[in-house]
C-alpha cells in the first residue's frame, strides 16, 4: 500500500460517516442522523487530502477533532452488530489524528508515520469495510 493511500484510507474511513439519506429505516435514524450532524467536518477531511487542496492545518485539525469528539455519540447510537467495527474504524482515525498532531498537521511531515499507518490500515480493512457497507447500504451514504 502506498503511503499516500494511507491518508486516503483515513479520509475514506471518515467519509463513510458523511450525511445519510432520509430513506434509512426508523431504528437507524439516530445513528445516520449523528453522521449527518458532523458532515461538514467530514467533507473538510476529504478535501484536505485531495490534489490541489487548500485546506489549512487548522481546518484539518478542526475536522479530525470534531469527528473524534462525535465518536461516543456515533458508537452509542450504532446498531449493536456494527459497534465493534465502528470502534475499530475510529481507532484508525484516532491514530491518523495522533500522527497528524506529531507532524504539526502537515501532510509532508507524515512520511515517518506511514509504516505504522499502513499496518493499521491493513489490519483494520475488514471492520472498516463492514462499516462502509452498512453506511452505504442502510444509511445510503454517498461518499
Backbone bond lengths (Angstrom), bond angles and torsions (degrees), N, CA, C in turn:
res aa  C-N    CA-C-N  psi(-1)  N-CA   C-N-CA  omega(-1)  CA-C   N-CA-C  phi
1 X - - - 1.451 - - 1.528 108.08 -
2 X 1.323 116.93 130.02 1.455 121.23 -179.33 1.525 109.87 -72.44
3 X 1.339 117.44 144.86 1.462 120.12 -177.77 1.523 114.39 -55.34
4 X 1.317 118.47 -40.27 1.457 119.77 -179.55 1.526 110.38 -64.83
5 X 1.331 116.59 -28.98 1.455 119.59 178.02 1.520 112.04 -67.56
6 X 1.317 117.56 -23.75 1.466 120.32 177.65 1.517 109.76 -64.70
7 X 1.322 116.08 -46.50 1.463 119.20 177.20 1.524 109.07 -62.82
8 X 1.319 116.70 -40.39 1.461 120.25 177.77 1.531 110.74 -61.98
9 X 1.328 117.55 -37.64 1.459 120.93 177.51 1.524 110.32 -63.70
10 X 1.317 116.52 -42.91 1.464 119.90 177.96 1.512 110.61 -61.78
11 X 1.304 115.56 -44.49 1.457 120.45 179.56 1.521 110.55 -64.21
12 X 1.316 116.46 -43.00 1.463 120.03 179.16 1.524 110.80 -63.64
13 X 1.312 116.58 -38.87 1.460 120.79 177.77 1.520 110.29 -60.79
14 X 1.301 115.41 -45.50 1.462 119.73 178.25 1.520 110.20 -66.30
15 X 1.315 115.98 -40.72 1.459 120.61 -177.72 1.515 112.52 -61.64
16 X 1.304 117.04 -23.95 1.453 120.02 179.29 1.514 111.78 -64.04
17 X 1.300 116.88 -15.35 1.448 120.91 -178.95 1.524 112.13 -98.34
18 X 1.336 117.02 13.42 1.461 121.14 -179.63 1.515 110.84 -67.54
19 X 1.315 117.03 175.61 1.466 120.80 -171.84 1.519 113.95 -50.73
20 X 1.302 115.68 134.01 1.459 121.28 177.53 1.518 109.67 -97.37
21 X 1.290 115.74 148.99 1.460 120.94 179.95 1.526 110.15 -72.50
22 X 1.301 116.19 158.22 1.466 120.08 -178.91 1.526 112.12 -74.02
23 X 1.309 117.84 -3.84 1.462 121.25 -179.15 1.526 113.17 -78.12
24 X 1.313 118.46 -0.08 1.466 121.04 -179.46 1.522 110.37 -64.59
25 X 1.327 117.59 147.31 1.466 120.43 177.26 1.522 111.24 -59.12
26 X 1.331 116.13 151.19 1.460 121.83 -174.29 1.523 113.24 -54.41
27 X 1.326 118.66 -41.97 1.459 120.29 -176.45 1.525 112.55 -69.72
28 X 1.300 116.99 -14.98 1.453 120.93 -179.57 1.530 112.03 -102.86
29 X 1.346 116.58 -1.30 1.462 120.24 -177.60 1.519 112.60 -58.34
30 X 1.324 117.34 -39.00 1.456 120.09 -178.44 1.526 110.90 -62.06
31 X 1.318 116.62 -47.29 1.461 120.89 179.20 1.523 110.50 -63.61
32 X 1.326 116.90 -49.30 1.459 120.44 179.53 1.525 110.87 -63.93
33 X 1.310 116.33 -35.34 1.466 120.58 177.17 1.520 111.99 -65.08
34 X 1.327 116.73 -38.56 1.466 120.13 176.57 1.528 109.61 -61.08
35 X 1.314 116.42 -41.27 1.470 120.06 178.60 1.530 110.44 -62.65
36 X 1.319 116.38 -40.87 1.475 120.10 178.30 1.527 110.89 -61.33
37 X 1.309 117.12 -37.14 1.461 120.17 -173.90 1.527 113.57 -66.23
38 X 1.318 117.71 -20.06 1.464 119.36 179.93 1.528 112.24 -113.85
39 X 1.317 116.30 14.76 1.466 120.35 -173.96 1.524 113.65 -59.69
40 X 1.312 118.35 -36.51 1.469 120.60 -179.58 1.525 110.64 -59.29
41 X 1.302 116.78 -40.59 1.462 120.79 -179.17 1.527 111.67 -73.86
42 X 1.310 115.95 -34.21 1.454 120.00 177.69 1.519 110.59 -66.55
43 X 1.319 116.28 -39.71 1.460 120.47 177.18 1.522 110.19 -62.00
44 X 1.319 117.00 -38.73 1.469 121.20 178.13 1.518 110.94 -59.93
45 X 1.329 117.41 -41.30 1.460 119.30 -179.12 1.517 110.99 -66.68
46 X 1.316 117.28 -33.40 1.465 120.35 176.76 1.523 110.93 -65.86
47 X 1.317 115.57 -48.35 1.461 120.25 -178.04 1.523 111.62 -66.65
48 X 1.307 117.21 -29.56 1.466 121.22 -175.53 1.514 113.43 -63.74
49 X 1.313 117.61 -28.04 1.456 119.98 -178.00 1.528 112.26 -108.94
50 X 1.314 116.76 10.35 1.462 120.59 176.97 1.517 109.48 -79.25
51 X 1.342 116.69 151.06 1.470 119.07 176.16 1.525 110.30 -57.29
52 X 1.303 116.36 136.24 1.456 121.69 179.87 1.518 113.74 75.24
53 X 1.303 117.27 16.81 1.457 121.66 -178.09 1.527 111.41 -61.52
54 X 1.315 114.79 141.99 1.459 120.56 174.91 1.530 110.86 -110.85
55 X 1.323 116.53 12.90 1.466 120.54 179.40 1.517 109.82 -63.67
56 X 1.291 115.05 134.26 1.455 120.61 179.66 1.520 109.98 -88.64
57 X 1.321 117.25 159.31 1.465 118.89 174.33 1.532 111.87 -54.97
58 X 1.329 117.49 -35.79 1.471 120.36 179.87 1.527 111.24 -63.74
59 X 1.334 117.08 -41.54 1.463 120.05 178.99 1.521 110.87 -68.05
60 X 1.308 116.47 -39.40 1.456 120.75 178.48 1.531 110.41 -63.83
61 X 1.317 115.48 -44.13 1.470 120.50 178.81 1.531 110.67 -61.61
62 X 1.324 116.70 -44.97 1.460 120.80 179.21 1.519 110.79 -61.20
63 X 1.320 116.65 -42.33 1.463 120.37 -178.30 1.528 111.23 -64.09
64 X 1.328 117.52 -51.73 1.463 120.17 -179.23 1.523 111.28 -63.04
65 X 1.320 117.34 -41.07 1.465 120.95 179.93 1.520 110.50 -63.39
66 X 1.313 116.98 -44.43 1.462 120.77 -179.34 1.522 111.28 -64.32
67 X 1.325 116.20 -44.20 1.460 120.04 179.34 1.531 110.22 -61.02
68 X 1.320 116.52 -46.05 1.466 118.76 -179.13 1.523 112.28 -70.67
69 X 1.326 117.89 -28.14 1.457 119.80 174.83 1.531 111.49 -67.72
70 X 1.327 116.76 -24.13 1.464 121.30 179.10 1.528 112.07 -86.24
71 X 1.310 116.37 -4.34 1.474 121.17 -176.53 1.525 112.42 -52.09
72 X 1.308 118.02 -50.19 1.468 121.01 -177.56 1.513 112.66 -59.66
73 X 1.327 116.68 -44.61 1.463 120.22 -179.66 1.524 110.89 -66.67
74 X 1.322 116.74 -40.90 1.466 119.58 179.77 1.527 111.54 -66.64
75 X 1.309 116.40 -46.02 1.466 119.17 178.85 1.523 110.20 -65.70
76 X 1.329 116.48 -40.33 1.460 120.31 179.61 1.516 113.84 -62.70
77 X 1.322 116.99 -32.31 1.465 119.90 -178.58 1.529 112.81 -96.09
78 X 1.320 117.23 -3.89 1.471 121.23 -179.13 1.517 111.12 -73.05
79 X 1.319 116.88 150.07 1.464 120.10 173.87 1.527 110.07 -59.18
80 X 1.307 116.25 147.69 1.473 122.02 -176.10 1.530 112.22 -53.70
81 X 1.308 117.06 -40.32 1.464 120.59 -177.35 1.527 112.83 -71.17
82 X 1.326 117.58 -19.56 1.461 121.35 -178.16 1.527 112.60 -93.50
83 X 1.318 117.19 -21.05 1.468 121.13 -173.74 1.525 114.62 -54.54
84 X 1.329 120.54 -47.01 1.472 118.51 -179.78 1.538 112.47 -60.56
85 X 1.313 116.99 -41.52 1.464 120.46 179.28 1.524 111.03 -68.33
86 X 1.316 116.59 -37.78 1.461 120.60 178.81 1.528 110.40 -66.29
87 X 1.325 116.76 -39.26 1.473 120.12 176.24 1.529 110.50 -60.82
88 X 1.323 116.36 -41.40 1.460 120.79 178.24 1.521 110.93 -63.30
89 X 1.324 116.74 -44.17 1.464 120.67 178.96 1.532 110.22 -61.03
90 X 1.321 116.90 -43.04 1.461 119.73 179.01 1.527 111.92 -67.87
91 X 1.323 117.35 -31.29 1.467 117.99 177.68 1.523 110.06 -66.25
92 X 1.324 117.02 -34.67 1.462 120.32 176.08 1.526 110.72 -67.31
93 X 1.323 116.82 -45.16 1.465 120.89 178.28 1.531 109.97 -60.39
94 X 1.332 117.02 -40.62 1.465 121.12 178.84 1.527 111.49 -63.58
95 X 1.321 117.02 -38.61 1.461 120.20 177.53 1.522 110.96 -64.60
96 X 1.319 116.45 -43.54 1.470 119.82 178.38 1.525 109.82 -61.79
97 X 1.334 116.46 -44.19 1.469 119.91 179.10 1.525 110.53 -61.08
98 X 1.313 117.03 -44.56 1.469 120.36 179.85 1.528 111.01 -60.83
99 X 1.322 115.96 -40.56 1.466 119.07 178.39 1.522 111.39 -69.02
100 X 1.322 117.32 -38.68 1.469 119.62 175.33 1.526 110.60 -60.96
101 X 1.328 116.80 -39.64 1.465 119.79 178.37 1.523 110.48 -61.02
102 X 1.340 116.55 -44.30 1.469 120.17 178.57 1.526 111.40 -65.60
103 X 1.331 116.61 -28.52 1.464 121.93 -179.32 1.527 111.65 -92.23
104 X 1.320 116.60 14.02 1.462 122.45 -179.86 1.532 111.77 55.76
105 X 1.335 116.31 34.15 1.460 123.91 176.01 1.536 112.71 61.98
106 X 1.311 116.43 25.90 1.467 121.88 179.22 1.523 108.92 -110.09
107 X 1.329 117.59 119.65 1.459 121.56 -179.21 1.520 111.60 -56.60
108 X 1.318 117.54 -39.77 1.464 120.76 -178.12 1.534 112.26 -65.92
109 X 1.305 118.52 -16.72 1.465 122.09 178.36 1.532 112.91 -93.40
110 X 1.323 116.92 4.76 1.465 121.38 -174.64 1.529 114.20 -88.14
111 X 1.319 118.56 -9.82 1.469 120.14 -171.20 1.526 113.73 -56.74
112 X 1.304 118.47 -36.07 1.464 119.83 -178.99 1.532 112.40 -67.55
113 X 1.318 117.00 -18.17 1.461 121.33 -178.76 1.529 112.71 -94.56
114 X 1.328 117.07 -9.69 1.455 120.45 -177.01 1.531 114.35 -57.62
115 X 1.325 120.54 -42.29 1.476 118.00 -179.53 1.540 113.40 -56.93
116 X 1.314 116.92 -44.60 1.473 119.87 178.93 1.525 111.08 -68.88
117 X 1.318 116.76 -37.84 1.463 120.04 178.69 1.526 110.96 -67.08
118 X 1.319 116.51 -38.42 1.462 120.34 177.53 1.526 109.90 -61.93
119 X 1.317 116.16 -47.30 1.465 120.42 -179.88 1.533 111.15 -60.52
120 X 1.313 116.53 -44.29 1.469 121.15 -179.66 1.524 110.63 -65.95
121 X 1.319 117.31 -42.56 1.466 120.81 179.47 1.525 110.90 -61.83
122 X 1.319 116.10 -41.60 1.465 119.71 179.29 1.523 111.17 -67.85
123 X 1.313 117.15 -41.23 1.464 121.04 179.81 1.530 112.01 -66.78
124 X 1.319 116.32 -33.22 1.468 121.35 -176.01 1.518 114.02 -95.20
125 X 1.297 117.86 6.31 1.458 122.16 -173.62 1.532 113.00 -56.79
126 X 1.327 119.07 -46.05 1.467 121.46 -177.14 1.537 112.34 -68.03
127 X 1.345 119.20 -47.96 1.472 117.99 178.19 1.529 112.90 -62.43
128 X 1.328 116.45 -37.15 1.465 119.50 178.74 1.528 109.90 -65.42
129 X 1.326 116.65 -39.97 1.468 120.98 177.99 1.535 110.75 -63.17
130 X 1.330 116.47 -36.23 1.472 120.07 178.17 1.526 110.49 -65.19
131 X 1.333 116.30 -42.67 1.466 120.16 177.56 1.527 109.44 -62.70
132 X 1.310 116.12 -45.21 1.463 120.63 -179.97 1.525 111.01 -59.08
133 X 1.323 117.15 -46.55 1.460 120.90 -179.53 1.530 111.42 -61.20
134 X 1.322 116.55 -41.30 1.464 119.96 179.35 1.528 110.93 -65.29
135 X 1.320 116.24 -48.21 1.455 119.50 -176.79 1.526 112.17 -66.19
136 X 1.307 116.34 -36.65 1.465 119.10 177.82 1.528 111.22 -74.92
137 X 1.322 117.44 -42.26 1.447 120.88 -175.26 1.515 114.43 -79.82
138 X 1.318 116.96 -42.79 1.468 120.81 -176.15 1.524 112.51 -93.35
139 X 1.313 116.20 -44.45 1.464 119.83 -178.97 1.522 112.35 -90.64
140 X 1.320 116.54 -8.34 1.472 122.09 179.67 1.516 111.91 58.76
141 X 1.323 116.09 43.09 1.452 122.38 178.51 1.531 108.45 -72.41
142 X 1.285 115.85 134.11 1.462 122.08 175.27 1.516 107.30 -114.92
143 X 1.307 116.84 99.51 1.465 120.69 -177.74 1.515 110.26 -114.71
